[in-house]
Amino acid sequence: MIDVYYWPTPNGWKVTIMLEECGLDYKVIPVDIGGGDQFKPEFLRISPNNRMPAIVDHDPMGGGEPLAIFESGAILEYLAEKTGKFLPAAPTDRYKVLQWVHWQMANLGPMMGNANHFKNYGKNIADDPKQLEYGIKRFVGEVDRLSGVMDAQLSANRFLAGDEYTIADIISWPWAMLIGRLIDENMWSEFPHLKRWVDAVGARPAVETGRHVGSDLGKRELTEEEEKARRDLLFNQTNAKVRKAREEAVKNS
Ligand SMILES: N[C@@H](CCC(=O)N[C@@H](CS)C(=O)NCC(=O)O)C(=O)O
């Protein structure tokens, strides 16, 4: 059994989609990131960067003690290796896939996260709307550029890493399918190959199931005060703020 520390966001969906694709048994352990669960000492012992998703595999590859893994890229690589699915074994093909996995982790995810932050949350945080302009220009510009990178790759390949559906697609799809919502739904006409791939991957039954896991979590309407506390918790993190929780986690480990 695999415990999945999870909240329904694109980074969380990557893992539930992969587990569904692999047909593995899993148990969802909600990590309410707006409520501060990511700072609980028991979670920090599994995920020291106070971010979900993370997994604990109670029947790890190679045997032994339960294995905890954080960072969605590492989780997908591990599950692919454990099941022998969605990541070729031959080095040449394997690295064709892994380069796109790392590309997603270092580019598409962070740039979309920052674009979303400045476009959708920034207006409640910055006193002067002008402060937001550069952030929006920079990160929406990057998302536009990255959409072009995927579109060019998909103009010559059925999937991101070639002819086969792999963890490169599983890790990129949850963010890519939100690009229209983030920028403008009309943008798809500029990226037809990306749109073809977004629709094809989205039609897979495991993707449909995985992306809806726990969709009721976090649906409660927050009061203005709760919303403000949530923003402070998520967007005002410093070492001083998380140090105590981290020390507690180390003490109890
Ligand atoms: N690179 C990480 C990113 C994970 C991440 O940013 N998770 C967010 C939710 S999507 C989170 O846990 N945020 C909690 C916080 O900001 O304190 C991964 O891919 O696993």
The ligand as an ORCA input file, in Angstrom:
! r2SCAN-3c Opt
* xyz 0 1
  N       8.436     20.819     -6.904
  C       7.393     20.355     -6.030
  C       6.350     21.439     -5.889
  C       5.283     21.079     -4.892
  C       4.416     22.280     -4.515
  O       4.713     23.423     -4.850
  N       3.347     21.986     -3.786
  C       2.489     23.040     -3.296
  C       1.063     22.821     -3.721
  S       0.901     22.709     -5.476
  C       2.503     23.039     -1.777
  O       2.584     22.002     -1.159
  N       2.441     24.207     -1.167
  C       2.476     24.360      0.248
  C       3.142     25.634      0.670
  O       3.395     26.499     -0.189
  O       3.396     25.783      1.866
  C       6.785     19.066     -6.603
  O       6.627     19.012     -7.824
  O       6.506     18.134     -5.834
*
